[in-house]
Amino acid sequence: MAVSDLIPADVRARLKGLRLASRRISVTHGVGQHHSRSRGAGMEFAQYRAYEPGDEPRQIDWKLFARSDKFFVRESERDSPLVVWVLLDATESMAQTDASRPGWSRLHAAKAQAACVFEVACRQGDRFGLIAINAEGFTVVNAGTGLRHRDQCLHALTQVKAKSDWPSPEACNALWERMRANALVVVFSDGFDEGLLQMLERLSRAGRDIRMVRLLTCEERDFPFTGGHRFVDVETDQTLLTEAPLTRESYLSEFAAAQRALDLRLVSSGIASVSYVLDQPLDLPLQRLFAKGNVPGQELP
């Protein structure tokens, strides 16, 4: 998936009405929703630096250009409203697709939705970063601001592959130094790894605002299979042989019950979450998670 393909034009247009905000911090309208300092186009002058491709022309100091015949960008100190982390589940189950659209997996949808988060955070002037996780290691882009940083995050997204399983709790301890208290953490996962759920519960208890998109395939929702089938858990290699018509009713009932139980577990931990199925509009879960008035821990429609 190329960077240019991550956000379709119709989705990009709808993002104009989306605003990221954390309910863990007392916020006010506009810049300075909570206090931290970052470089950007703000009110108090900080320094000059050489112009680089991707900088906005309005940041160029044209008077200095007239004197020096060189482009310099005027950087300022400003209140940074928010630190947004995208936490991407990159385990092998995220490669699951539907037979009706074999080239579009959970991970493809998660990358596109993560790109939407970066786009909105960049527009708001927030700091944002990426952490993609599986047992083979982490892909990390530290929190930053601006168009060039957004492009760095998008490029890193395109390199993430779904493989292996979830890492040990000890391996995840390094995340605590990055996702500090009061950060907004937007999680994209199928929600099937117990280790992930325990980590999110711990992060929520420690003051992070966790918003989770649980990505499901159409086949998981509808179980449209006929005849005999062999189902394989790609992370554990466990298999199940069954006659699909005989299994369908019990599967749908048990799957729905498991999703309800997960909803309740997340709500009780103060985590706002929504389920997303691969045939739904790409931006739907973000619109629901960040609708005005939503608070962590409430059960969303």
C-alpha positions in Angstrom: 0.0 0.0 0.0 1.5 3.3 -1.1 1.4 6.4 1.1 -0.8 8.1 -1.5 -3.3 5.2 -1.3 -3.8 5.3 2.5 -6.7 7.7 2.6 -9.3 7.7 -0.2 -10.5 11.2 -1.3 -14.1 10.8 0.1 -12.7 9.8 3.5 -10.3 12.7 3.5 -13.1 15.1 2.8 -15.1 13.7 5.8 -12.1 14.1 8.1 -12.5 17.9 8.0 -15.3 17.6 10.5 -13.3 15.3 12.9 -11.5 16.6 16.0 -9.3 14.6 18.3 -9.6 15.4 22.0 -8.7 13.7 25.3 -11.3 13.5 28.1 -8.6 12.9 30.7 -7.6 16.5 30.6 -9.7 19.6 31.1 -9.9 21.1 27.7 -10.9 24.4 26.2 -11.8 25.4 22.7 -8.9 26.0 20.3 -5.1 25.9 20.8 -3.8 25.1 24.3 -6.2 22.4 25.3 -3.6 21.3 27.8 -0.2 22.7 28.5 3.0 21.5 26.9 5.6 23.1 24.7 6.5 22.2 21.1 8.1 23.9 18.1 5.7 25.2 15.4 3.9 28.1 14.0 2.8 29.8 17.2 2.8 33.0 19.1 6.2 33.3 20.9 9.3 33.4 18.7 11.8 30.6 19.4 14.3 30.4 16.5 15.0 30.4 12.8 16.0 27.4 10.8 16.6 26.7 7.1 13.6 26.0 5.0 13.0 22.3 4.1 10.5 20.8 1.6 7.1 20.3 3.3 7.3 23.5 5.4 4.4 25.8 4.9 5.2 29.0 2.9 3.4 31.2 5.6 6.2 30.2 8.0 8.9 31.7 5.8 10.3 35.0 7.1 10.2 37.1 3.9 12.0 40.1 5.4 14.9 37.9 6.3 14.8 36.4 2.8 15.0 39.9 1.3 18.2 40.6 3.4 19.9 37.2 3.0 18.5 35.8 -0.3 17.9 32.5 1.6 14.7 30.9 2.9 14.4 30.6 6.7 11.4 29.3 8.6 10.4 31.2 11.7 9.7 28.7 14.5 7.8 29.7 17.6 6.9 28.1 20.9 3.2 27.2 21.3 1.0 25.3 23.6 0.6 21.7 22.2 -3.0 20.6 22.8 -2.4 16.9 22.8 0.0 14.0 22.4 -1.6 11.3 20.2 -0.1 7.8 19.9 -1.3 5.3 17.3 -0.9 1.8 18.7 -1.1 -0.8 15.9 -1.5 -4.5 16.4 0.9 -6.1 13.8 0.4 -9.7 14.8 -0.4 -12.3 12.2 -4.1 -12.4 12.7 -4.3 -8.9 11.4 -3.5 -10.2 8.0 -7.0 -11.9 7.9 -9.0 -11.0 4.8 -12.5 -11.9 3.4 -13.0 -14.2 0.4 -15.0 -11.4 -1.3 -12.0 -9.0 -1.0 -8.8 -11.0 -0.6 -6.5 -8.1 -1.1 -7.9 -6.1 1.8 -7.0 -7.2 5.3 -7.6 -6.0 8.8 -4.1 -4.5 8.7 -4.8 -2.6 5.5 -7.9 -1.0 7.1 -6.0 -0.3 10.3 -3.2 1.4 8.4 -5.7 3.6 6.5 -7.5 4.5 9.8 -4.1 5.2 11.5 -3.3 7.5 8.6 -6.5 9.4 9.2 -5.5 9.9 12.9 -2.2 11.4 11.8 -3.9 13.6 9.3 -6.2 15.1 11.9 -3.6 15.4 14.6 -1.3 17.2 12.1 -4.1 19.6 11.1 -4.7 20.4 14.8 -1.1 21.0 15.5 -0.8 18.1 18.0 2.2 15.9 18.6 1.7 12.4 17.3 3.6 9.1 17.0 3.4 5.5 15.9 4.0 2.2 17.7 3.4 -1.1 15.8 3.8 -4.3 17.8 4.3 -8.0 17.4 6.6 -10.5 19.0 9.4 -9.9 16.5 9.8 -6.3 17.5 8.4 -2.8 17.5 8.1 -0.1 14.8 8.4 3.2 16.5 8.2 6.8 15.3 8.6 9.2 18.2 6.0 11.9 18.8 6.5 15.0 16.7 4.6 17.6 14.8 4.2 19.0 11.2 3.9 17.8 7.7 7.3 16.2 7.4 6.7 14.2 10.6 3.3 13.1 9.3 4.9 11.8 6.1 7.5 10.0 8.2 4.7 8.2 10.1 2.9 7.4 6.9 6.0 5.9 5.4 6.6 3.8 8.5 3.0 2.6 8.3 3.5 1.2 4.8 6.5 -0.9 6.0 4.6 -2.7 8.8 3.9 -6.4 8.2 1.5 -8.7 10.1 3.5 -11.6 11.5 4.1 -13.6 14.7 2.0 -13.2 17.8 1.8 -10.8 20.8 5.0 -10.1 22.7 5.6 -10.8 26.4 4.5 -8.3 29.0 8.2 -7.6 29.8 8.9 -6.7 26.2 6.1 -4.1 26.3 7.4 -2.3 29.4 9.5 0.0 27.1 6.2 1.6 25.9 5.7 3.2 29.3 8.5 5.7 28.7 6.9 6.8 25.5 3.2 6.9 26.1 3.2 9.1 29.2 0.3 9.9 31.4 -2.6 11.9 29.8 -1.6 10.8 26.3 -4.4 9.9 23.9 -3.8 6.3 22.6 -5.7 5.2 19.6 -5.5 1.4 19.2 -6.2 -0.6 16.1 -6.5 -4.4 16.7 -8.8 -7.4 16.3 -8.9 -7.6 20.1 -8.1 -11.3 20.2 -4.8 -11.1 22.1 -5.1 -11.3 25.9 -1.7 -9.7 26.3 -2.9 -6.6 24.4 -6.0 -6.3 26.5 -4.0 -6.5 29.7 -1.6 -3.9 28.5 -4.5 -1.5 27.6 -6.1 -2.0 30.9 -2.8 -1.2 32.7 -2.3 1.9 30.5 -5.9 3.1 31.2 -5.4 2.7 35.0 -2.2 4.7 34.7 -4.0 7.7 33.2 -3.9 7.2 29.4 -7.0 7.9 27.4 -7.4 4.7 25.4 -9.7 4.6 22.3 -9.8 1.2 20.6 -11.0 0.2 17.1 -11.6 -3.6 17.0 -11.4 -4.7 13.4 -13.4 -7.7 12.3 -13.9 -9.4 8.9 -17.3 -9.8 7.2 -16.9 -13.6 7.6 -16.4 -13.3 11.3 -19.6 -11.3 11.5 -21.7 -13.3 9.0 -20.2 -16.8 8.9 -21.3 -17.3 5.3 -19.6 -20.7 4.8 -21.2 -23.8 3.4 -20.0 -27.4 3.4 -17.1 -28.7 5.4 -14.4 -26.3 6.5 -11.0 -26.4 8.2 -10.4 -23.3 10.3 -6.8 -22.4 11.4 -5.6 -20.0 14.1 -2.6 -18.5 12.3 -0.9 -17.5 15.5 -1.2 -20.8 17.3 -1.7 -23.3 14.4 -4.7 -24.8 16.2 -7.3 -26.2 13.7 -11.0 -26.9 13.7 -12.8 -29.2 11.3 -16.5 -28.6 11.1 -19.6 -28.7 8.9 -20.4 -25.0 8.5 -24.2 -25.2 8.2 -24.3 -27.2 11.5 -22.0 -24.7 13.2 -23.3 -21.4 12.0 -26.0 -20.7 14.6 -23.9 -21.7 17.6 -20.9 -19.7 16.2 -22.9 -16.5 15.7 -24.4 -16.8 19.2 -21.0 -17.5 20.9 -19.2 -14.8 18.9 -21.8 -12.2 19.7 -21.6 -13.2 23.4 -17.8 -12.9 23.3 -17.9 -9.4 21.8 -20.4 -8.3 24.4 -18.2 -9.6 27.2 -15.2 -7.8 25.7 -17.3 -4.6 25.5 -18.1 -4.8 29.2 -14.5 -5.5 30.1 -13.3 -2.5 28.2 -16.0 -0.2 29.6 -15.2 -1.3 33.1 -11.5 -0.3 32.5 -12.4 3.1 31.2 -11.6 2.3 27.6 -13.8 3.5 24.8 -14.1 1.1 21.9 -16.0 0.4 18.8 -16.2 -2.6 16.5 -15.4 -2.1 12.8 -16.2 -4.6 10.0 -14.2 -4.4 6.8 -17.2 -3.6 4.6 -18.1 -0.4 6.5 -17.0 3.2 5.7 -13.3 3.5 6.6 -13.7 6.6 8.9 -16.8 5.3 10.7 -15.1 4.1 13.9 -13.1 7.3 14.3 -16.3 9.4 13.8 -17.9 7.3 16.5 -15.0 7.3 18.9 -14.5 11.1 18.7 -18.1 12.2 18.4 -18.8 15.2 20.6 -19.7 14.2 24.2 -18.1 10.7 24.1 -16.1 9.9 27.3 -13.7 7.0 28.1 -15.5 4.0 29.4 -18.9 4.7 28.0 -20.5 2.1 25.8 -20.6 3.5 22.3 -23.5 3.0 19.8 
